[in-house]
Amino acid sequence: MTYPAASSDRPAAFSGANRVIDLRSDTVTRPSQGMYDAIASAAVGDDVYGDDPTVNALEAKAADLMGKEAAVLFASGTQSNLAAVMAHCGRGEEFIIGTGYHIVTYEAMGTAVLGSVAAYSIPTNDVGEIPLDAIKGAVKLPDPHFPVTRLLSLENTHNGMPLSMDYMAKATAVVREAGLNTHLDGARVMNAAVALGVQPAEVGAYFDTVSVCLSKGLGSPVGSVLVGSADLIAKARRIRKMLGGAMRQAGVIAACGLYALENNIDRLAEDHLHASQLADGLAGLNVDGLDVVACNTNMVFVDLSDALVARLPSALLERGVQISGRSSRIRLVAHLDVSADDVDKVVSAFGDACSA
């Protein structure tokens, strides 16, 4: 059986006159023919019993890529991050995290609601780093008036910006001196590794646990993998059960993730190139009220005037381009559904829509 797919094994998308170039996020990607074939041929078992061979293969692959002992598959990055924080921290304890990081901004504060773990949030600098002196100052003294600080949680990439290897080394060293553990929300850690020119395990080496999202730039339709030591992953697996995240014949999901890890890491550089070309093309339009303010890995950030905020999304959609929301700053995300030709079409659509 074959499934709809674009040429060159690109994911299936709207075709012909009805095709929409979707720049809202890299979560909108669609499975390629190769990924559909992997689903169709996946060997499965009951993962709750630990006997789904495709899940086991995915977890082993992810752990090896990140240089860790073990891994566990989750339905989402939110669930993976929550289980990680709960594995590191007990009720009434706290973790240090950057203001604006996904865990404290877009995950419904599950760490507090479900884990009873407090987040100590510190403003980040312009490149997404928590200042080192602020991290050191946030670690609480052993005093019954204060929560016990257990964990530093970083995010890489943050708004598409990769944290440098030097920063990760220094930040994690600060908290290790104080006896804390470290977690990385690595939703786009593969983008970071590609941008930094390092192996994923080199990033993973600084952290006790890393959450790796499979459903963003890597192109899987669902899933995240948490990697770490055998003991921590055993705790996280138990927490996954409490959160309702244990699945049965999950090999059909794991097959997508395994295909993504085996085929879609190196090609992330293509997304970064397309984002850069998109940023250059939009800047070259010289449109009043449209200012390209940043291009970070696969993300382009654009500031819009009030007049453009009001009409640009609908005007672009009429021209086959979809963007997120109505705000003065928009994020345009390149991904494996977006080709070099698509970038040219997007630039043209922006030019037409802004001048209409």
MARNU-294626 format. One record per residue (C-alpha): residue number from 0; x, y, z. Coordinates in steps of 0.001 Angstrom, whole numbers, plus 500000, padded with zeros to 6 digits. Example, Ala and Ser with C-alpha at 12.3 -4.5 7.8 and 13.67 -1.06 7.14 Angstrom:
% residues 2
<site num="0" c1="512300" c2="495500" c3="507800"/>
<site num="1" c1="513670" c2="498940" c3="507140"/>
% end
This chain:
% residues 356
<site num="0" c1="500000" c2="500000" c3="500000"/>
<site num="1" c1="501231" c2="503484" c3="499201"/>
<site num="2" c1="500314" c2="506774" c3="500784"/>
<site num="3" c1="500146" c2="510312" c3="499416"/>
<site num="4" c1="503523" c2="511989" c3="499362"/>
<site num="5" c1="505221" c2="514809" c3="497524"/>
<site num="6" c1="508262" c2="514290" c3="495320"/>
<site num="7" c1="511711" c2="513462" c3="496736"/>
<site num="8" c1="510045" c2="511742" c3="499702"/>
<site num="9" c1="508796" c2="515087" c3="501002"/>
<site num="10" c1="505766" c2="514899" c3="503299"/>
<site num="11" c1="502318" c2="514898" c3="501787"/>
<site num="12" c1="500800" c2="518373" c3="501691"/>
<site num="13" c1="498057" c2="520186" c3="499846"/>
<site num="14" c1="498818" c2="520004" c3="496163"/>
<site num="15" c1="498172" c2="522150" c3="493160"/>
<site num="16" c1="496112" c2="525293" c3="493535"/>
<site num="17" c1="494954" c2="524278" c3="497012"/>
<site num="18" c1="498405" c2="523843" c3="498514"/>
<site num="19" c1="499158" c2="526036" c3="501519"/>
<site num="20" c1="502727" c2="526743" c3="502674"/>
<site num="21" c1="502337" c2="526545" c3="506444"/>
<site num="22" c1="504913" c2="528556" c3="508407"/>
<site num="23" c1="503164" c2="528490" c3="511786"/>
<site num="24" c1="505529" c2="525926" c3="513283"/>
<site num="25" c1="507675" c2="522902" c3="512506"/>
<site num="26" c1="504987" c2="520842" c3="514266"/>
<site num="27" c1="502821" c2="520955" c3="511120"/>
<site num="28" c1="505015" c2="518558" c3="509125"/>
<site num="29" c1="503449" c2="515505" c3="507521"/>
<site num="30" c1="504858" c2="511985" c3="507240"/>
<site num="31" c1="506861" c2="511187" c3="504140"/>
<site num="32" c1="506329" c2="508052" c3="502094"/>
<site num="33" c1="509312" c2="506489" c3="503844"/>
<site num="34" c1="507790" c2="507219" c3="507236"/>
<site num="35" c1="504419" c2="505804" c3="506153"/>
<site num="36" c1="506216" c2="502658" c3="504999"/>
<site num="37" c1="507945" c2="502405" c3="508388"/>
<site num="38" c1="504565" c2="502619" c3="510127"/>
<site num="39" c1="503052" c2="499962" c3="507883"/>
<site num="40" c1="505895" c2="497501" c3="508484"/>
<site num="41" c1="506454" c2="498192" c3="512202"/>
<site num="42" c1="506728" c2="495188" c3="514483"/>
<site num="43" c1="504642" c2="495801" c3="517609"/>
<site num="44" c1="504036" c2="494379" c3="521051"/>
<site num="45" c1="502634" c2="495595" c3="524363"/>
<site num="46" c1="504934" c2="498367" c3="525519"/>
<site num="47" c1="503507" c2="498330" c3="529045"/>
<site num="48" c1="505081" c2="494872" c3="529316"/>
<site num="49" c1="508214" c2="496196" c3="527626"/>
<site num="50" c1="507902" c2="493895" c3="524626"/>
<site num="51" c1="507248" c2="496303" c3="521764"/>
<site num="52" c1="510412" c2="495841" c3="519671"/>
<site num="53" c1="510024" c2="499089" c3="517733"/>
<site num="54" c1="509596" c2="501156" c3="520897"/>
<site num="55" c1="512632" c2="499432" c3="522375"/>
<site num="56" c1="514648" c2="500164" c3="519233"/>
<site num="57" c1="513627" c2="503842" c3="519291"/>
<site num="58" c1="514536" c2="504227" c3="522942"/>
<site num="59" c1="517902" c2="502543" c3="522424"/>
<site num="60" c1="518606" c2="504743" c3="519400"/>
<site num="61" c1="517705" c2="507946" c3="521239"/>
<site num="62" c1="519774" c2="507024" c3="524285"/>
<site num="63" c1="522785" c2="506231" c3="522102"/>
<site num="64" c1="522471" c2="509470" c3="520113"/>
<site num="65" c1="522405" c2="511529" c3="523304"/>
<site num="66" c1="525104" c2="509514" c3="525073"/>
<site num="67" c1="522821" c2="508213" c3="527820"/>
<site num="68" c1="522111" c2="504849" c3="529406"/>
<site num="69" c1="518379" c2="504682" c3="528813"/>
<site num="70" c1="515324" c2="506367" c3="527316"/>
<site num="71" c1="511538" c2="506293" c3="527542"/>
<site num="72" c1="508979" c2="507292" c3="524906"/>
<site num="73" c1="506311" c2="509856" c3="525788"/>
<site num="74" c1="503275" c2="511041" c3="523879"/>
<site num="75" c1="504416" c2="514678" c3="524022"/>
<site num="76" c1="507227" c2="516978" c3="525055"/>
<site num="77" c1="505020" c2="518476" c3="527761"/>
<site num="78" c1="504544" c2="515054" c3="529323"/>
<site num="79" c1="508248" c2="514264" c3="528957"/>
<site num="80" c1="509336" c2="517504" c3="530640"/>
<site num="81" c1="506811" c2="517064" c3="533440"/>
<site num="82" c1="507983" c2="513527" c3="534158"/>
<site num="83" c1="511597" c2="514688" c3="534121"/>
<site num="84" c1="511002" c2="517465" c3="536656"/>
<site num="85" c1="509034" c2="515071" c3="538869"/>
<site num="86" c1="511808" c2="512490" c3="538618"/>
<site num="87" c1="514338" c2="515057" c3="539836"/>
<site num="88" c1="512246" c2="516950" c3="542402"/>
<site num="89" c1="509964" c2="515990" c3="545278"/>
<site num="90" c1="506810" c2="517746" c3="546468"/>
<site num="91" c1="507533" c2="521221" c3="547784"/>
<site num="92" c1="510974" c2="521394" c3="546168"/>
<site num="93" c1="511922" c2="523748" c3="543347"/>
<site num="94" c1="513798" c2="523993" c3="540095"/>
<site num="95" c1="515533" c2="526945" c3="538439"/>
<site num="96" c1="514378" c2="527854" c3="534942"/>
<site num="97" c1="514481" c2="530756" c3="532504"/>
<site num="98" c1="511536" c2="533121" c3="532177"/>
<site num="99" c1="509898" c2="532431" c3="528832"/>
<site num="100" c1="511135" c2="528850" c3="528635"/>
<site num="101" c1="508459" c2="526468" c3="527398"/>
<site num="102" c1="508027" c2="524494" c3="530638"/>
<site num="103" c1="506871" c2="527534" c3="532620"/>
<site num="104" c1="505138" c2="529400" c3="529802"/>
<site num="105" c1="503343" c2="526920" c3="527555"/>
<site num="106" c1="502886" c2="523717" c3="529573"/>
<site num="107" c1="499986" c2="524822" c3="531805"/>
<site num="108" c1="502290" c2="524888" c3="534855"/>
<site num="109" c1="501909" c2="521138" c3="535192"/>
<site num="110" c1="505067" c2="520972" c3="537304"/>
<site num="111" c1="503209" c2="522873" c3="540037"/>
<site num="112" c1="499700" c2="521502" c3="539486"/>
<site num="113" c1="500583" c2="517822" c3="539100"/>
<site num="114" c1="504106" c2="517624" c3="540521"/>
<site num="115" c1="503801" c2="520108" c3="543415"/>
<site num="116" c1="507205" c2="521405" c3="542337"/>
<site num="117" c1="507837" c2="525153" c3="542364"/>
<site num="118" c1="509509" c2="526906" c3="539438"/>
<site num="119" c1="512011" c2="529648" c3="540285"/>
<site num="120" c1="511975" c2="531681" c3="537102"/>
<site num="121" c1="514864" c2="533967" c3="536145"/>
<site num="122" c1="514825" c2="536403" c3="533195"/>
<site num="123" c1="517064" c2="535344" c3="530320"/>
<site num="124" c1="519406" c2="537527" c3="528290"/>
<site num="125" c1="519122" c2="538322" c3="524583"/>
<site num="126" c1="520466" c2="534916" c3="523552"/>
<site num="127" c1="518246" c2="532854" c3="525827"/>
<site num="128" c1="520782" c2="532289" c3="528616"/>
<site num="129" c1="520058" c2="532510" c3="532330"/>
<site num="130" c1="522884" c2="534683" c3="533736"/>
<site num="131" c1="525396" c2="532578" c3="535652"/>
<site num="132" c1="525419" c2="534814" c3="538714"/>
<site num="133" c1="521619" c2="534677" c3="538841"/>
<site num="134" c1="521714" c2="530873" c3="538740"/>
<site num="135" c1="524200" c2="530780" c3="541588"/>
<site num="136" c1="522162" c2="533261" c3="543625"/>
<site num="137" c1="518950" c2="531283" c3="543116"/>
<site num="138" c1="520200" c2="528161" c3="544893"/>
<site num="139" c1="518570" c2="528250" c3="548328"/>
<site num="140" c1="520458" c2="527829" c3="551585"/>
<site num="141" c1="519529" c2="524800" c3="553720"/>
<site num="142" c1="516875" c2="526646" c3="555733"/>
<site num="143" c1="513357" c2="525399" c3="556604"/>
<site num="144" c1="511936" c2="528733" c3="555439"/>
<site num="145" c1="512938" c2="527976" c3="551824"/>
<site num="146" c1="512130" c2="525228" c3="549362"/>
<site num="147" c1="514971" c2="522852" c3="548552"/>
<site num="148" c1="516508" c2="523672" c3="545171"/>
<site num="149" c1="517025" c2="520442" c3="543241"/>
<site num="150" c1="517364" c2="521156" c3="539553"/>
<site num="151" c1="518462" c2="523547" c3="536814"/>
<site num="152" c1="516374" c2="523306" c3="533649"/>
<site num="153" c1="517663" c2="524908" c3="530445"/>
<site num="154" c1="516126" c2="525078" c3="526959"/>
<site num="155" c1="517996" c2="524521" c3="523699"/>
<site num="156" c1="517083" c2="525992" c3="521301"/>
<site num="157" c1="515186" c2="528964" c3="522789"/>
<site num="158" c1="513275" c2="530944" c3="520174"/>
<site num="159" c1="515506" c2="529165" c3="517703"/>
<site num="160" c1="518713" c2="530360" c3="519405"/>
<site num="161" c1="521156" c2="527567" c3="520289"/>
<site num="162" c1="522839" c2="527821" c3="523666"/>
<site num="163" c1="526605" c2="527714" c3="523223"/>
<site num="164" c1="528652" c2="524765" c3="524408"/>
<site num="165" c1="530646" c2="527130" c3="526616"/>
<site num="166" c1="527513" c2="528473" c3="528297"/>
<site num="167" c1="526034" c2="525020" c3="528916"/>
<site num="168" c1="529325" c2="523878" c3="530450"/>
<site num="169" c1="529510" c2="526874" c3="532779"/>
<site num="170" c1="525834" c2="526919" c3="533779"/>
<site num="171" c1="525719" c2="523237" c3="534645"/>
<site num="172" c1="529039" c2="523477" c3="536511"/>
<site num="173" c1="527578" c2="526206" c3="538726"/>
<site num="174" c1="524731" c2="524025" c3="539938"/>
<site num="175" c1="526731" c2="520819" c3="540162"/>
<site num="176" c1="528954" c2="522549" c3="542709"/>
<site num="177" c1="525794" c2="523063" c3="544748"/>
<site num="178" c1="524691" c2="519436" c3="544338"/>
<site num="179" c1="521880" c2="520067" c3="541860"/>
<site num="180" c1="520867" c2="517958" c3="538874"/>
<site num="181" c1="520348" c2="519294" c3="535352"/>
<site num="182" c1="517603" c2="518870" c3="532745"/>
<site num="183" c1="517436" c2="520095" c3="529162"/>
<site num="184" c1="514197" c2="520809" c3="527382"/>
<site num="185" c1="515690" c2="519767" c3="524084"/>
<site num="186" c1="512575" c2="520058" c3="521961"/>
<site num="187" c1="514853" c2="521278" c3="519172"/>
<site num="188" c1="518154" c2="519950" c3="520493"/>
<site num="189" c1="518945" c2="518413" c3="517110"/>
<site num="190" c1="518623" c2="521859" c3="515519"/>
<site num="191" c1="521024" c2="523124" c3="518168"/>
<site num="192" c1="523544" c2="520352" c3="517536"/>
<site num="193" c1="523447" c2="520921" c3="513773"/>
<site num="194" c1="523834" c2="524691" c3="514202"/>
<site num="195" c1="526714" c2="524258" c3="516674"/>
<site num="196" c1="528430" c2="521645" c3="514497"/>
<site num="197" c1="528565" c2="519053" c3="517285"/>
<site num="198" c1="527151" c2="515604" c3="517904"/>
<site num="199" c1="523919" c2="515423" c3="519955"/>
<site num="200" c1="525749" c2="513479" c3="522672"/>
<site num="201" c1="528114" c2="516413" c3="523158"/>
<site num="202" c1="525142" c2="518548" c3="524151"/>
<site num="203" c1="523620" c2="515752" c3="526207"/>
<site num="204" c1="526824" c2="515317" c3="528207"/>
<site num="205" c1="526039" c2="518409" c3="530297"/>
<site num="206" c1="522642" c2="517165" c3="531481"/>
<site num="207" c1="521262" c2="514367" c3="533613"/>
<site num="208" c1="518116" c2="514213" c3="531490"/>
<site num="209" c1="517208" c2="515549" c3="528049"/>
<site num="210" c1="513750" c2="515679" c3="526474"/>
<site num="211" c1="514026" c2="515214" c3="522706"/>
<site num="212" c1="510963" c2="516100" c3="520620"/>
<site num="213" c1="510347" c2="513938" c3="517564"/>
<site num="214" c1="507397" c2="515910" c3="516189"/>
<site num="215" c1="509026" c2="519234" c3="515344"/>
<site num="216" c1="511844" c2="519553" c3="512814"/>
<site num="217" c1="512458" c2="515812" c3="512836"/>
<site num="218" c1="509086" c2="515331" c3="511193"/>
<site num="219" c1="507405" c2="512623" c3="513266"/>
<site num="220" c1="503658" c2="513184" c3="513778"/>
<site num="221" c1="503821" c2="512564" c3="517536"/>
<site num="222" c1="506154" c2="511771" c3="520406"/>
<site num="223" c1="509098" c2="512813" c3="522545"/>
<site num="224" c1="511828" c2="510735" c3="524149"/>
<site num="225" c1="513351" c2="511391" c3="527572"/>
<site num="226" c1="516942" c2="510178" c3="527941"/>
<site num="227" c1="519119" c2="509878" c3="531021"/>
<site num="228" c1="520626" c2="507443" c3="533484"/>
<site num="229" c1="518969" c2="504075" c3="533988"/>
<site num="230" c1="517791" c2="505049" c3="537478"/>
<site num="231" c1="516270" c2="508366" c3="536420"/>
<site num="232" c1="514562" c2="506845" c3="533391"/>
<site num="233" c1="513112" c2="504076" c3="535587"/>
<site num="234" c1="511593" c2="506794" c3="537799"/>
<site num="235" c1="510307" c2="508678" c3="534756"/>
<site num="236" c1="508746" c2="505504" c3="533363"/>
<site num="237" c1="506833" c2="505017" c3="536619"/>
<site num="238" c1="505729" c2="508664" c3="536533"/>
<site num="239" c1="504606" c2="508201" c3="532916"/>
<site num="240" c1="502262" c2="505486" c3="534152"/>
<site num="241" c1="500827" c2="507803" c3="536821"/>
<site num="242" c1="500280" c2="510485" c3="534188"/>
<site num="243" c1="498387" c2="508076" c3="531963"/>
<site num="244" c1="501113" c2="508049" c3="529368"/>
<site num="245" c1="501838" c2="504333" c3="529119"/>
<site num="246" c1="500778" c2="502986" c3="525707"/>
<site num="247" c1="500226" c2="499499" c3="524328"/>
<site num="248" c1="501174" c2="498749" c3="520680"/>
<site num="249" c1="503096" c2="502006" c3="520490"/>
<site num="250" c1="505416" c2="500674" c3="517805"/>
<site num="251" c1="503310" c2="502370" c3="515140"/>
<site num="252" c1="504248" c2="505691" c3="516793"/>
<site num="253" c1="507799" c2="504675" c3="517585"/>
<site num="254" c1="508385" c2="503690" c3="513952"/>
<site num="255" c1="507913" c2="507329" c3="512964"/>
<site num="256" c1="510370" c2="508507" c3="515600"/>
<site num="257" c1="512928" c2="505895" c3="514673"/>
<site num="258" c1="512669" c2="506845" c3="510995"/>
<site num="259" c1="513063" c2="510508" c3="511967"/>
<site num="260" c1="516215" c2="509893" c3="514012"/>
<site num="261" c1="517732" c2="507776" c3="511263"/>
<site num="262" c1="516898" c2="510098" c3="508351"/>
<site num="263" c1="516011" c2="513626" c3="509392"/>
<site num="264" c1="518755" c2="515012" c3="511646"/>
<site num="265" c1="521381" c2="516119" c3="509130"/>
<site num="266" c1="518735" c2="517603" c3="506832"/>
<site num="267" c1="517861" c2="520184" c3="509522"/>
<site num="268" c1="520689" c2="522250" c3="508038"/>
<site num="269" c1="518443" c2="522660" c3="504988"/>
<site num="270" c1="515747" c2="524225" c3="507172"/>
<site num="271" c1="518291" c2="526626" c3="508650"/>
<site num="272" c1="519396" c2="527633" c3="505160"/>
<site num="273" c1="515805" c2="528161" c3="504031"/>
<site num="274" c1="515103" c2="530334" c3="507083"/>
<site num="275" c1="518139" c2="532460" c3="506267"/>
<site num="276" c1="517019" c2="532804" c3="502662"/>
<site num="277" c1="513522" c2="533735" c3="503824"/>
<site num="278" c1="514886" c2="536400" c3="506169"/>
<site num="279" c1="517037" c2="537869" c3="503405"/>
<site num="280" c1="514160" c2="537817" c3="500936"/>
<site num="281" c1="511734" c2="539555" c3="503292"/>
<site num="282" c1="514323" c2="542163" c3="504273"/>
<site num="283" c1="514935" c2="542802" c3="500579"/>
<site num="284" c1="511293" c2="543764" c3="500031"/>
<site num="285" c1="511912" c2="547075" c3="501839"/>
<site num="286" c1="508265" c2="547253" c3="502912"/>
<site num="287" c1="507275" c2="549939" c3="505400"/>
<site num="288" c1="506002" c2="548333" c3="508591"/>
<site num="289" c1="507716" c2="544997" c3="507993"/>
<site num="290" c1="511039" c2="544538" c3="509765"/>
<site num="291" c1="513018" c2="541308" c3="509996"/>
<site num="292" c1="514440" c2="541337" c3="513527"/>
<site num="293" c1="516059" c2="537900" c3="513840"/>
<site num="294" c1="516842" c2="534653" c3="512065"/>
<site num="295" c1="517733" c2="531827" c3="514471"/>
<site num="296" c1="518280" c2="528303" c3="513079"/>
<site num="297" c1="514902" c2="527504" c3="511432"/>
<site num="298" c1="512987" c2="530530" c3="512753"/>
<site num="299" c1="512514" c2="534031" c3="511365"/>
<site num="300" c1="511026" c2="536782" c3="513531"/>
<site num="301" c1="509332" c2="539737" c3="511892"/>
<site num="302" c1="507877" c2="542903" c3="513436"/>
<site num="303" c1="504728" c2="544282" c3="511802"/>
<site num="304" c1="503010" c2="547642" c3="511911"/>
<site num="305" c1="499460" c2="547786" c3="513283"/>
<site num="306" c1="498103" c2="548125" c3="509761"/>
<site num="307" c1="499852" c2="544945" c3="508620"/>
<site num="308" c1="498913" c2="543039" c3="511779"/>
<site num="309" c1="495255" c2="543590" c3="510953"/>
<site num="310" c1="495277" c2="542378" c3="507357"/>
<site num="311" c1="498431" c2="540390" c3="506611"/>
<site num="312" c1="497396" c2="536912" c3="507881"/>
<site num="313" c1="494243" c2="536769" c3="505759"/>
<site num="314" c1="495936" c2="538399" c3="502769"/>
<site num="315" c1="498714" c2="535802" c3="502904"/>
<site num="316" c1="496297" c2="532906" c3="503275"/>
<site num="317" c1="494542" c2="534050" c3="500107"/>
<site num="318" c1="497954" c2="533691" c3="498434"/>
<site num="319" c1="498628" c2="530214" c3="499833"/>
<site num="320" c1="500764" c2="531094" c3="502870"/>
<site num="321" c1="499697" c2="530516" c3="506467"/>
<site num="322" c1="501211" c2="532313" c3="509474"/>
<site num="323" c1="500354" c2="532358" c3="513172"/>
<site num="324" c1="497914" c2="534714" c3="514809"/>
<site num="325" c1="497613" c2="538449" c3="514805"/>
<site num="326" c1="500415" c2="540112" c3="516730"/>
<site num="327" c1="503059" c2="542748" c3="516194"/>
<site num="328" c1="505807" c2="540100" c3="516102"/>
<site num="329" c1="505331" c2="536973" c3="514046"/>
<site num="330" c1="507429" c2="533814" c3="513924"/>
<site num="331" c1="507936" c2="532069" c3="510597"/>
<site num="332" c1="509273" c2="528525" c3="510882"/>
<site num="333" c1="511046" c2="526575" c3="508150"/>
<site num="334" c1="510620" c2="522804" c3="508165"/>
<site num="335" c1="510808" c2="519781" c3="505894"/>
<site num="336" c1="507549" c2="520670" c3="504123"/>
<site num="337" c1="509117" c2="523946" c3="502950"/>
<site num="338" c1="511360" c2="523809" c3="499885"/>
<site num="339" c1="513653" c2="526448" c3="498392"/>
<site num="340" c1="510989" c2="527142" c3="495773"/>
<site num="341" c1="508463" c2="527608" c3="498564"/>
<site num="342" c1="510689" c2="530254" c3="500144"/>
<site num="343" c1="510596" c2="532234" c3="496889"/>
<site num="344" c1="506801" c2="531891" c3="496786"/>
<site num="345" c1="506506" c2="533091" c3="500380"/>
<site num="346" c1="508629" c2="536164" c3="499719"/>
<site num="347" c1="506539" c2="536946" c3="496647"/>
<site num="348" c1="503307" c2="536450" c3="498616"/>
<site num="349" c1="504514" c2="538816" c3="501342"/>
<site num="350" c1="505384" c2="541428" c3="498748"/>
<site num="351" c1="501981" c2="541170" c3="497064"/>
<site num="352" c1="500039" c2="541048" c3="500341"/>
<site num="353" c1="501838" c2="544057" c3="501820"/>
<site num="354" c1="501283" c2="546184" c3="498741"/>
<site num="355" c1="497662" c2="545171" c3="498167"/>
% end
